[in-house]
Amino acid sequence: MDQTKGKVCVTGASGFFASWLVKRLLLAGYQVTGTVRDPENEKKLVHLWRLEGAKERLQLVRANLMEEGSFDEAIKGCHGVFHTASPVEIIEPAVKGTLNVLRSCAKNPSLRRVVLTSSSSTVRARDDFDPQIPLDESSWSSVDLCEKLQIWYALSKTLAERAAWAFCEEKGIDLVTVLPSFVIGPSLPPDLNSTASDVLGLLKGATEKFQWHGRMGYVHIDDVALCHILVYEHKNCRGRYLCSSTVVDNNDLASFLSSRYPWLPLPQRFEELKRPYYEFNTSKLTTLGFKFKSIEEMFDDCIAWFVQQGYIDGKEQSYINNA
């Protein structure tokens, strides 16, 4: 294994996805500086220190998205920055936090590339597309529609990514953005974030959080991490990259889950919603040789982790492991 891949920074390193990215970066041989709110919070950070390579190549430092200059020291001397941290559904902090990180990037002469974690919601919240043509990276969500329907997550992600592109173009920063769909998979942090909590609720029969999806793309958390590293390392990567394994309607998801995991109290159907049909064109990634894990793999891994942690009944764990 190459142990001299260079130094990178991961913002919000203790988060659901960022923790997995740190794991993959360490395994790949990178020296990682992770920013967190409180480096002394052992309970919240213990999962990071347990990662392979953490003792040798991980440093955790304090930084605050709302403080300009707060990321200067963390980013100084780094060749790459992975900006994953962003307040969700809070528009002004999402934009301001992104720009604060990028301002620190602009001060770093060692910087080669910034990879920003955006969202597929920056592509699909629009009402003017042809459902017969899969959405790709050229599509942008409508700010007006997001405001009208009060889709605050999509709006905050869209405005933050647009602000990032404008700033990086002005400053000459090499920026690549990754647009994951709904992330499924094991959680490294001990406390469940909203995404993992929503999935756990669904597996226990609650439909409230998933009901409004109507139709949604899904992707394995490990694929999202590997995609970030791929677009960072591949010199010819430019622009935006949709990161999604499969797109399914809620009722198709319910049918699949009920059939594969029959012992779980899963919902049989969801309330019918009149949402536009869409697919994602992820050829920009797959032409680089990237292969996504299946929906079976992502939910198998996710459920096995929930069983291991005692969140759901483990009597059928052998079924999951042998599926």
C-alpha positions as CSV (number, residue, x, y, z in Angstrom):
1,M,0.0,0.0,0.0
2,D,1.2,3.5,-0.9
3,Q,1.7,5.3,2.4
4,T,2.8,8.6,0.9
5,K,-0.3,9.8,-0.9
6,G,-0.2,13.2,0.7
7,K,-2.2,15.3,3.1
8,V,-5.9,16.0,2.9
9,C,-8.5,17.7,5.0
10,V,-12.0,16.4,5.7
11,T,-14.5,19.0,7.2
12,G,-17.0,17.7,9.7
13,A,-15.0,14.5,10.1
14,S,-17.2,12.9,12.8
15,G,-20.3,13.0,10.6
16,F,-22.2,10.0,9.2
17,F,-20.7,10.2,5.7
18,A,-17.5,12.0,6.6
19,S,-16.4,9.3,9.0
20,W,-16.7,6.7,6.3
21,L,-14.7,9.0,4.0
22,V,-12.0,9.3,6.6
23,K,-11.9,5.5,6.9
24,R,-11.4,5.1,3.2
25,L,-8.8,7.8,3.0
26,L,-6.8,6.3,5.8
27,L,-7.0,2.8,4.2
28,A,-5.8,4.4,0.9
29,G,-2.7,5.8,2.7
30,Y,-3.5,9.5,3.1
31,Q,-2.5,11.7,6.0
32,V,-5.9,13.1,7.1
33,T,-6.7,16.2,9.1
34,G,-10.3,16.2,10.2
35,T,-12.1,19.2,11.5
36,V,-14.6,18.8,14.4
37,R,-16.4,21.1,16.7
38,D,-14.7,19.7,19.9
39,P,-11.5,17.6,19.6
40,E,-11.7,16.8,23.3
41,N,-15.1,15.0,23.0
42,E,-13.8,11.4,23.3
43,K,-17.3,9.9,23.2
44,K,-18.2,11.4,19.9
45,L,-14.8,10.8,18.3
46,V,-13.8,7.4,19.6
47,H,-15.0,5.7,16.4
48,L,-12.5,7.8,14.4
49,W,-9.6,6.9,16.6
50,R,-10.5,3.2,16.2
51,L,-10.0,3.3,12.4
52,E,-7.1,1.5,10.9
53,G,-4.2,4.0,10.4
54,A,-5.8,6.6,12.7
55,K,-3.0,6.6,15.3
56,E,-0.4,7.1,12.6
57,R,-2.1,9.4,10.1
58,L,-5.1,11.1,11.6
59,Q,-5.2,14.5,13.2
60,L,-8.4,16.1,14.6
61,V,-8.6,19.8,15.0
62,R,-11.2,22.3,16.0
63,A,-13.1,24.4,13.4
64,N,-16.4,26.2,13.2
65,L,-18.2,26.7,9.9
66,M,-19.6,30.0,11.0
67,E,-16.2,31.5,11.8
68,E,-14.2,32.9,8.9
69,G,-10.6,31.9,9.1
70,S,-11.5,29.0,11.4
71,F,-10.3,26.4,8.8
72,D,-7.0,28.2,7.9
73,E,-4.7,26.0,10.1
74,A,-6.5,22.7,9.3
75,I,-6.3,23.3,5.5
76,K,-2.8,24.8,5.5
77,G,-0.3,22.5,3.7
78,C,-3.1,20.1,2.5
79,H,-3.1,19.0,-1.1
80,G,-6.8,18.3,-1.1
81,V,-9.9,19.3,0.8
82,F,-13.1,17.3,1.1
83,H,-15.8,19.6,2.3
84,T,-18.6,17.4,3.7
85,A,-19.9,19.5,6.6
86,S,-23.0,21.6,6.0
87,P,-26.0,22.5,8.1
88,V,-29.0,21.0,6.4
89,E,-32.3,22.9,5.7
90,I,-30.6,26.1,7.1
91,I,-29.9,28.2,4.0
92,E,-27.7,31.0,5.1
93,P,-25.3,28.9,7.3
94,A,-25.0,26.3,4.5
95,V,-23.8,29.0,2.1
96,K,-21.7,31.0,4.6
97,G,-20.1,27.8,5.9
98,T,-19.1,26.6,2.5
99,L,-17.6,30.0,1.6
100,N,-15.7,30.1,4.9
101,V,-14.0,26.8,4.0
102,L,-13.3,27.9,0.5
103,R,-11.7,31.2,1.7
104,S,-9.3,29.1,3.8
105,C,-8.6,27.0,0.7
106,A,-7.8,30.1,-1.3
107,K,-5.0,30.9,1.2
108,N,-3.3,27.6,0.7
109,P,-0.7,27.5,-2.0
110,S,-0.3,23.7,-1.6
111,L,-3.9,23.1,-2.6
112,R,-4.5,20.9,-5.7
113,R,-8.3,20.2,-5.6
114,V,-11.4,20.7,-3.5
115,V,-14.1,18.0,-3.5
116,L,-17.5,19.3,-2.3
117,T,-20.2,17.0,-1.1
118,S,-23.4,18.3,-2.6
119,S,-26.6,16.3,-3.3
120,S,-28.7,14.9,-6.0
121,S,-31.4,17.2,-4.7
122,T,-29.6,20.0,-6.5
123,V,-30.6,18.2,-9.8
124,R,-34.1,16.8,-9.4
125,A,-36.2,19.6,-7.8
126,R,-37.5,21.0,-11.0
127,D,-40.7,20.7,-13.0
128,D,-39.5,21.3,-16.6
129,F,-37.7,18.1,-17.5
130,D,-38.7,15.3,-19.9
131,P,-39.3,12.2,-17.7
132,Q,-38.1,10.1,-20.7
133,I,-34.6,11.6,-20.5
134,P,-32.6,10.7,-17.4
135,L,-31.4,13.7,-15.4
136,D,-27.6,14.3,-15.5
137,E,-25.1,16.8,-14.1
138,S,-26.2,19.6,-16.4
139,S,-29.5,19.8,-14.6
140,W,-30.0,22.2,-11.7
141,S,-32.9,22.4,-9.2
142,S,-35.2,25.4,-9.5
143,V,-34.7,27.9,-6.7
144,D,-38.2,29.3,-7.3
145,L,-39.8,25.8,-7.1
146,C,-37.8,24.9,-3.9
147,E,-39.0,28.1,-2.3
148,K,-42.6,27.6,-3.5
149,L,-42.8,24.0,-2.2
150,Q,-40.6,24.8,0.9
151,I,-38.0,22.2,0.0
152,W,-35.4,23.7,2.2
153,Y,-32.8,20.9,2.0
154,A,-32.7,21.0,-1.8
155,L,-32.6,24.8,-1.7
156,S,-29.8,25.0,0.8
157,K,-27.7,22.5,-1.1
158,T,-28.4,24.2,-4.4
159,L,-27.5,27.7,-3.2
160,A,-24.4,26.4,-1.4
161,E,-23.1,24.5,-4.5
162,R,-23.8,27.5,-6.8
163,A,-21.9,29.8,-4.4
164,A,-19.0,27.4,-4.3
165,W,-18.8,27.3,-8.1
166,A,-18.9,31.1,-8.4
167,F,-16.2,31.5,-5.7
168,C,-13.9,28.8,-7.1
169,E,-14.1,30.2,-10.6
170,E,-13.2,33.7,-9.3
171,K,-10.3,32.4,-7.3
172,G,-9.0,29.8,-9.7
173,I,-9.6,26.9,-7.4
174,D,-9.9,23.4,-8.9
175,L,-13.4,22.3,-7.7
176,V,-15.2,19.0,-8.2
177,T,-18.6,18.3,-6.7
178,V,-20.2,14.9,-5.8
179,L,-24.0,14.7,-5.8
180,P,-25.1,11.6,-3.8
181,S,-28.6,10.4,-3.7
182,F,-30.1,9.0,-0.4
183,V,-27.2,7.3,1.4
184,I,-27.7,3.8,2.9
185,G,-25.2,1.8,4.9
186,P,-23.6,1.2,8.3
187,S,-23.0,4.1,10.6
188,L,-19.6,4.5,12.1
189,P,-20.5,7.3,14.6
190,P,-22.2,5.9,17.8
191,D,-25.1,8.4,17.6
192,L,-27.5,8.0,14.6
193,N,-27.8,11.0,12.4
194,S,-31.1,12.0,10.8
195,T,-30.5,9.8,7.7
196,A,-29.7,6.6,9.6
197,S,-32.6,7.4,12.0
198,D,-35.0,7.7,9.1
199,V,-33.9,4.4,7.7
200,L,-34.2,2.7,11.1
201,G,-37.7,4.1,11.4
202,L,-38.7,2.7,8.0
203,L,-37.4,-0.7,9.0
204,K,-39.6,-0.6,12.1
205,G,-42.7,0.3,10.1
206,A,-42.7,4.1,10.3
207,T,-43.5,5.8,7.0
208,E,-43.6,9.4,8.0
209,K,-40.0,10.3,6.9
210,F,-40.1,8.4,3.7
211,Q,-43.6,9.2,2.7
212,W,-42.8,12.5,1.0
213,H,-40.0,10.9,-1.1
214,G,-42.4,9.4,-3.7
215,R,-39.4,8.4,-5.8
216,M,-35.8,8.5,-4.7
217,G,-32.3,7.4,-5.7
218,Y,-30.3,5.3,-3.3
219,V,-26.5,4.7,-2.9
220,H,-24.3,2.7,-0.6
221,I,-22.3,4.9,1.8
222,D,-19.0,3.2,0.8
223,D,-19.7,4.0,-2.9
224,V,-20.0,7.7,-2.0
225,A,-16.7,7.7,-0.2
226,L,-14.9,5.8,-3.0
227,C,-16.5,8.2,-5.5
228,H,-15.1,11.2,-3.6
229,I,-11.6,9.7,-3.7
230,L,-11.9,8.7,-7.4
231,V,-12.8,12.2,-8.5
232,Y,-10.0,13.7,-6.3
233,E,-7.3,11.4,-7.7
234,H,-8.4,11.4,-11.4
235,K,-6.7,14.4,-12.9
236,N,-9.2,14.7,-15.8
237,C,-12.3,14.9,-13.6
238,R,-14.1,18.2,-14.0
239,G,-17.5,19.6,-12.8
240,R,-20.3,17.7,-11.1
241,Y,-20.7,13.9,-10.6
242,L,-24.1,12.3,-9.9
243,C,-23.5,9.4,-7.4
244,S,-26.5,7.0,-7.3
245,S,-26.9,3.3,-7.7
246,T,-30.7,3.0,-8.4
247,V,-33.9,5.0,-8.4
248,V,-37.1,3.4,-7.1
249,D,-40.6,4.5,-6.2
250,N,-41.6,4.2,-2.5
251,N,-44.0,1.3,-3.1
252,D,-41.4,-0.6,-5.1
253,L,-39.0,0.0,-2.2
254,A,-41.6,-1.3,0.3
255,S,-42.2,-4.4,-1.9
256,F,-38.5,-5.1,-2.2
257,L,-37.8,-4.7,1.5
258,S,-40.8,-6.8,2.6
259,S,-39.8,-9.6,0.3
260,R,-36.1,-9.6,1.3
261,Y,-36.5,-9.0,5.0
262,P,-39.9,-10.6,5.8
263,W,-39.4,-10.7,9.6
264,L,-39.2,-6.9,9.8
265,P,-42.4,-4.9,10.4
266,L,-42.0,-3.0,7.2
267,P,-44.8,-0.9,5.6
268,Q,-46.5,-2.7,2.7
269,R,-47.5,0.4,0.8
270,F,-47.2,4.1,0.9
271,E,-49.8,6.8,0.2
272,E,-49.8,7.4,-3.6
273,L,-48.1,10.7,-4.5
274,K,-48.2,12.4,-7.9
275,R,-44.4,12.9,-8.3
276,P,-42.7,13.1,-11.6
277,Y,-40.9,10.0,-12.9
278,Y,-37.2,10.4,-13.3
279,E,-34.0,8.4,-13.7
280,F,-30.4,9.4,-13.2
281,N,-27.7,9.3,-15.8
282,T,-24.5,8.4,-13.9
283,S,-22.4,7.6,-17.0
284,K,-20.0,10.4,-16.1
285,L,-18.9,8.2,-13.2
286,T,-19.3,4.7,-14.7
287,T,-17.2,5.6,-17.8
288,L,-14.3,6.1,-15.3
289,G,-14.8,2.4,-14.3
290,F,-16.8,3.0,-11.2
291,K,-19.3,0.3,-10.3
292,F,-22.1,0.8,-7.8
293,K,-23.2,-1.7,-5.2
294,S,-26.7,-3.0,-5.6
295,I,-29.7,-2.0,-3.5
296,E,-29.6,-5.5,-2.0
297,E,-26.0,-4.9,-0.9
298,M,-26.7,-1.5,0.6
299,F,-29.7,-2.6,2.7
300,D,-28.1,-5.9,3.7
301,D,-25.1,-4.0,5.1
302,C,-27.3,-1.4,6.7
303,I,-29.6,-4.0,8.4
304,A,-26.7,-6.2,9.5
305,W,-25.3,-3.1,11.3
306,F,-28.6,-2.3,12.9
307,V,-28.8,-5.9,14.1
308,Q,-25.2,-5.8,15.4
309,Q,-25.9,-2.6,17.4
310,G,-29.1,-4.0,18.8
311,Y,-31.5,-1.5,17.1
312,I,-33.5,-4.3,15.5
313,D,-34.2,-7.9,16.2
314,G,-31.2,-10.1,15.5
315,K,-32.9,-13.5,15.2
316,E,-32.6,-13.5,11.4
317,Q,-29.1,-12.1,11.2
318,S,-27.9,-15.4,9.6
319,Y,-30.4,-14.8,6.8
320,I,-28.9,-11.4,6.1
321,N,-25.3,-12.8,6.1
322,N,-26.2,-15.6,3.8
323,A,-28.5,-13.7,1.4
